[in-house]
Amino acid sequence: MKKILVTGSVAYDTIMVFPDRFRNHLLPDQLHILNVCFLTPEIRREFGGTAGNIAYNLKLLGDDPLVMATVGEDIQPYLERFEELGIGTRLFTRVAGQFTAQGFITTDLDDNQITAFHPGAMNHSHKNHIGCELGAGLAIVSPDGKEGMVQHARECAAAGVPFMFDPGQGLPMFSGAEIAEFIRLADYVAVNDYEGKMLEEKTGRKLEALAREVKALVCTLGAKGSIIFAAGERHDIPSVPAERVLDPTGCGDAYRAGLLYAIARGWDWPSTGRLGAVMGALKITQRGAQNHAATKDEVEARFRQAFGFSPWKS
């Protein structure tokens, strides 16, 4: 089993609910002098960030990931949470004078969202370095500061650590040439359907062609499942029906945790994608990215229920 290194953002998400519709308070002919205030009597603060979410899901699976991130002076509640969960934070670098990355999301009754994101300490992710001394056998380079993502990809390659490139919402930051370098260095690529189309636009190549440069390229399709292109084959992975559909936030991170867990254990691609699907179905039943709970045995039981077999070795 390979030790998994997770790089990316650790963030707070402040979520506010506006008990009305934005359109009732926006005057189309006055948008050039917009000045509005939305009263939000409901508010909650969630633990998030791509690296934090992936690590949380790996821990649910019984893994002990290495988590690398740059964080701010307000990180103490997150440190206490991870300590309670048994997730190590020794690779967190606290940046003086900075806030931890955080998003402020206001949602109305039509599920429209207005989001403000402050990257804060995330922009200093290049202060963290990856080397052989970490003992990682597999890594993921997920959304983070631009300089840090480029650096971590190059450092993984230099250290001989196979890694997954997960550009996420950071994809627009990169040029076609920069994305081509990521793909050249990476062993795996993971995108959702929207990011997949953007990847094709920026590189001028279809996903099937890009997949030939890596061991596998994974494209998630939400409720329609996912596709894995690997070794010249296409694996269509079905989604797993959820007990209830409450909040998709963090489902992609849960899926990627399933991928990493299975890759580190040498599973075949159909089983690997199916574990990702199970993790996404578990996550979508709860609000927030880190509020679902399950033991490894419960995940295995859910897998067996959905697909009729178990890839875990007895």
PLY file of the C-alpha trace (Angstrom):
ply
format ascii 1.0
element vertex 314
property float x
property float y
property float z
element edge 313
property int vertex1
property int vertex2
end_header
0.00 0.00 0.00
1.33 3.41 -0.98
1.34 6.42 1.36
-0.92 9.11 -0.14
0.12 12.77 -0.17
-2.71 15.28 -0.61
-1.79 18.81 -1.68
-4.29 21.60 -2.20
-6.48 24.03 -0.34
-7.63 23.89 3.26
-10.47 26.37 3.65
-13.45 27.56 5.62
-16.80 27.92 3.86
-19.30 30.38 5.32
-22.72 29.56 3.89
-25.65 31.95 4.21
-29.26 31.38 3.16
-31.32 34.26 1.79
-35.01 33.34 2.33
-36.14 35.01 -0.88
-35.08 35.22 -4.52
-32.22 37.42 -5.71
-34.24 38.43 -8.78
-36.83 40.09 -6.58
-34.20 42.55 -5.37
-32.22 43.24 -8.53
-33.34 45.94 -10.95
-32.13 44.95 -14.44
-31.77 48.56 -15.60
-29.78 49.51 -12.48
-27.12 46.79 -12.44
-24.45 49.33 -13.36
-24.97 50.98 -9.95
-25.60 47.83 -7.98
-25.97 48.37 -4.23
-27.92 45.64 -2.47
-28.03 43.98 0.92
-29.39 40.46 1.42
-30.57 39.66 4.95
-29.43 36.11 5.80
-30.88 34.87 9.10
-29.47 31.38 8.49
-25.68 30.94 8.48
-23.26 28.09 9.04
-19.51 27.65 8.83
-18.15 24.49 7.27
-14.71 22.94 7.02
-13.66 22.62 3.40
-10.96 23.06 0.81
-10.05 20.36 -1.69
-7.15 18.91 0.29
-9.12 18.98 3.53
-12.10 17.25 1.92
-10.05 14.55 0.21
-8.14 13.84 3.42
-11.41 13.57 5.36
-12.77 10.98 2.94
-9.53 9.01 2.90
-9.71 8.85 6.69
-13.25 7.47 6.46
-11.82 4.70 4.29
-9.26 3.88 6.96
-6.31 5.53 5.21
-3.77 7.77 6.93
-3.00 10.48 4.37
-0.29 13.11 4.43
-1.94 16.52 4.01
0.10 19.49 2.76
-1.31 23.02 2.73
-0.58 26.62 3.62
-2.96 28.07 6.19
-3.56 31.32 8.03
-3.48 32.56 11.60
-7.14 31.53 12.04
-6.49 27.82 11.45
-6.80 26.63 15.08
-10.40 25.29 14.81
-9.39 23.26 11.75
-6.31 21.90 13.55
-8.46 20.83 16.48
-10.95 19.12 14.17
-8.27 17.17 12.31
-6.62 16.22 15.59
-9.94 14.76 16.79
-10.26 12.84 13.52
-6.69 11.56 13.70
-5.59 13.37 10.54
-2.04 14.70 10.71
-1.31 18.39 10.14
2.49 18.44 10.42
2.73 19.46 6.75
0.56 22.55 7.27
2.54 25.77 6.99
1.03 28.71 8.86
1.56 31.99 7.00
1.86 35.04 9.26
-0.53 37.88 8.57
-2.81 35.79 6.37
-6.27 34.29 6.74
-6.90 30.66 5.83
-8.58 30.45 2.41
-12.31 30.93 2.72
-15.43 31.21 0.66
-18.55 33.21 1.46
-21.59 31.74 -0.27
-25.08 33.23 -0.27
-27.85 30.98 -1.62
-31.42 32.00 -2.43
-34.64 29.97 -2.61
-33.95 29.05 -6.26
-30.51 27.68 -5.31
-28.80 30.56 -7.09
-25.50 31.42 -5.45
-23.38 34.53 -5.03
-19.88 33.55 -3.93
-16.85 35.53 -2.81
-13.59 33.64 -2.35
-10.54 34.87 -0.47
-7.46 32.73 -1.22
-5.39 34.11 1.65
-2.64 31.72 2.70
-3.41 29.44 -0.25
-1.51 31.87 -2.48
1.65 30.94 -0.55
1.42 27.21 -1.28
4.81 27.34 -3.03
6.38 27.62 0.44
5.71 23.90 0.87
8.02 21.45 -0.87
7.74 17.81 -1.86
10.72 15.52 -1.60
11.59 11.86 -1.16
11.87 12.34 2.60
8.06 12.50 2.89
7.81 8.84 1.96
4.83 9.37 -0.34
4.12 6.71 -2.93
1.19 8.52 -4.55
0.08 12.16 -4.57
-2.60 14.50 -5.83
-2.00 18.07 -6.96
-5.38 19.68 -6.47
-6.65 23.31 -6.59
-4.24 25.59 -4.76
-2.13 28.67 -5.43
-1.01 28.66 -9.08
2.73 28.79 -8.35
2.38 26.07 -5.76
0.52 23.71 -8.11
3.17 24.05 -10.81
5.96 23.59 -8.29
4.39 20.56 -6.62
3.83 18.84 -9.95
7.47 19.32 -10.88
8.66 18.21 -7.44
6.55 15.05 -7.54
8.00 14.18 -10.92
11.55 14.91 -9.76
11.07 12.75 -6.65
9.56 9.90 -8.66
6.18 10.20 -6.90
3.30 9.33 -9.26
0.57 11.94 -8.97
-2.93 12.87 -10.05
-3.49 16.28 -11.60
-6.83 17.66 -10.44
-7.12 21.25 -11.73
-10.70 21.80 -10.52
-11.85 25.40 -10.44
-8.23 26.49 -10.83
-8.18 25.37 -14.46
-8.80 28.86 -15.93
-5.54 30.06 -14.31
-3.45 27.96 -16.68
-2.54 28.37 -20.33
-2.63 25.51 -22.81
1.15 25.17 -22.55
1.02 25.01 -18.75
-1.69 22.36 -18.84
0.36 20.38 -21.34
3.24 20.37 -18.85
0.97 19.13 -16.06
-0.25 16.28 -18.25
3.29 15.41 -19.32
4.41 15.16 -15.68
1.27 13.52 -14.26
0.33 9.86 -14.12
-3.40 10.52 -13.74
-5.80 13.36 -14.56
-9.22 13.94 -12.98
-11.80 16.48 -14.17
-15.56 16.92 -14.16
-17.50 17.26 -17.41
-17.27 21.07 -17.51
-13.55 21.03 -16.74
-13.10 18.30 -19.33
-14.57 20.54 -22.03
-12.34 23.40 -20.90
-9.33 21.07 -20.97
-10.16 20.18 -24.56
-10.52 23.85 -25.50
-7.25 24.89 -23.91
-5.22 22.02 -25.38
-7.04 21.65 -28.69
-7.24 17.89 -28.09
-10.00 15.46 -27.13
-9.93 13.75 -23.74
-9.35 10.38 -25.38
-6.18 11.73 -26.99
-4.97 13.37 -23.76
-5.58 10.10 -21.93
-2.93 8.40 -24.04
-0.28 10.52 -22.30
-1.18 9.32 -18.79
-2.06 6.03 -17.10
-5.66 7.14 -16.74
-7.88 10.15 -17.32
-11.08 10.32 -15.29
-14.08 12.51 -16.15
-17.00 12.66 -13.71
-20.50 13.33 -15.04
-22.51 13.93 -11.88
-25.62 11.77 -11.69
-24.70 10.21 -15.04
-21.66 8.49 -13.51
-18.11 8.82 -14.79
-15.76 7.72 -17.54
-12.23 6.39 -17.12
-9.91 6.27 -20.12
-6.99 3.94 -19.36
-4.59 1.85 -21.49
-6.62 2.52 -24.62
-9.87 1.38 -23.02
-12.96 3.28 -21.95
-14.64 2.27 -18.70
-18.14 3.65 -18.13
-18.77 3.84 -14.41
-22.38 4.07 -13.22
-23.43 6.37 -10.44
-24.69 4.99 -7.14
-28.23 5.96 -6.10
-28.08 8.10 -2.97
-30.39 7.67 -0.01
-31.22 11.36 -0.44
-29.78 14.18 -2.53
-29.10 17.14 -0.27
-25.88 18.94 -1.22
-23.38 18.17 -4.02
-20.66 20.33 -2.45
-17.56 18.16 -2.01
-18.84 15.17 -4.00
-15.98 15.48 -6.47
-13.46 15.44 -3.63
-15.11 12.36 -2.12
-14.92 10.65 -5.52
-11.23 11.53 -5.86
-10.50 10.10 -2.42
-12.00 6.84 -3.63
-9.77 6.95 -6.71
-6.62 7.56 -4.67
-7.46 4.85 -2.13
-8.00 2.27 -4.86
-4.99 3.27 -6.97
-2.74 3.02 -3.91
-3.96 -0.56 -3.46
-3.65 -1.63 -7.07
-7.35 -2.11 -7.86
-8.54 -2.47 -11.45
-10.13 0.60 -13.06
-13.79 -0.54 -13.00
-13.53 -1.16 -9.24
-11.59 2.07 -8.70
-14.25 4.18 -10.39
-17.02 2.39 -8.55
-15.45 3.18 -5.18
-15.38 6.84 -6.21
-19.08 6.60 -7.07
-19.90 5.08 -3.68
-18.02 7.84 -1.85
-19.84 10.52 -3.84
-23.21 8.95 -3.04
-22.38 8.90 0.67
-21.32 12.56 0.65
-24.33 13.95 -1.20
-26.68 12.90 1.62
-25.30 15.59 3.97
-24.84 19.35 3.82
-21.24 20.54 3.72
-18.22 18.67 2.45
-17.17 16.95 5.68
-20.37 16.05 7.54
-21.05 12.57 6.14
-19.79 9.64 8.18
-19.09 5.98 7.47
-16.62 3.30 8.50
-14.58 1.35 5.97
-16.81 -1.68 6.62
-19.91 0.42 5.92
-18.37 1.70 2.68
-17.59 -1.87 1.64
-21.15 -2.94 2.46
-22.50 -0.03 0.38
-20.19 -1.05 -2.48
-21.36 -4.66 -2.32
-25.00 -3.57 -2.19
-24.57 -1.37 -5.26
-22.43 -3.68 -7.40
-22.77 -7.19 -6.04
-19.09 -7.76 -5.25
-16.27 -6.40 -3.11
-12.76 -5.49 -4.36
-11.37 -5.55 -0.81
-9.13 -8.52 -0.15
-10.29 -10.68 2.72
0 1
1 2
2 3
3 4
4 5
5 6
6 7
7 8
8 9
9 10
10 11
11 12
12 13
13 14
14 15
15 16
16 17
17 18
18 19
19 20
20 21
21 22
22 23
23 24
24 25
25 26
26 27
27 28
28 29
29 30
30 31
31 32
32 33
33 34
34 35
35 36
36 37
37 38
38 39
39 40
40 41
41 42
42 43
43 44
44 45
45 46
46 47
47 48
48 49
49 50
50 51
51 52
52 53
53 54
54 55
55 56
56 57
57 58
58 59
59 60
60 61
61 62
62 63
63 64
64 65
65 66
66 67
67 68
68 69
69 70
70 71
71 72
72 73
73 74
74 75
75 76
76 77
77 78
78 79
79 80
80 81
81 82
82 83
83 84
84 85
85 86
86 87
87 88
88 89
89 90
90 91
91 92
92 93
93 94
94 95
95 96
96 97
97 98
98 99
99 100
100 101
101 102
102 103
103 104
104 105
105 106
106 107
107 108
108 109
109 110
110 111
111 112
112 113
113 114
114 115
115 116
116 117
117 118
118 119
119 120
120 121
121 122
122 123
123 124
124 125
125 126
126 127
127 128
128 129
129 130
130 131
131 132
132 133
133 134
134 135
135 136
136 137
137 138
138 139
139 140
140 141
141 142
142 143
143 144
144 145
145 146
146 147
147 148
148 149
149 150
150 151
151 152
152 153
153 154
154 155
155 156
156 157
157 158
158 159
159 160
160 161
161 162
162 163
163 164
164 165
165 166
166 167
167 168
168 169
169 170
170 171
171 172
172 173
173 174
174 175
175 176
176 177
177 178
178 179
179 180
180 181
181 182
182 183
183 184
184 185
185 186
186 187
187 188
188 189
189 190
190 191
191 192
192 193
193 194
194 195
195 196
196 197
197 198
198 199
199 200
200 201
201 202
202 203
203 204
204 205
205 206
206 207
207 208
208 209
209 210
210 211
211 212
212 213
213 214
214 215
215 216
216 217
217 218
218 219
219 220
220 221
221 222
222 223
223 224
224 225
225 226
226 227
227 228
228 229
229 230
230 231
231 232
232 233
233 234
234 235
235 236
236 237
237 238
238 239
239 240
240 241
241 242
242 243
243 244
244 245
245 246
246 247
247 248
248 249
249 250
250 251
251 252
252 253
253 254
254 255
255 256
256 257
257 258
258 259
259 260
260 261
261 262
262 263
263 264
264 265
265 266
266 267
267 268
268 269
269 270
270 271
271 272
272 273
273 274
274 275
275 276
276 277
277 278
278 279
279 280
280 281
281 282
282 283
283 284
284 285
285 286
286 287
287 288
288 289
289 290
290 291
291 292
292 293
293 294
294 295
295 296
296 297
297 298
298 299
299 300
300 301
301 302
302 303
303 304
304 305
305 306
306 307
307 308
308 309
309 310
310 311
311 312
312 313
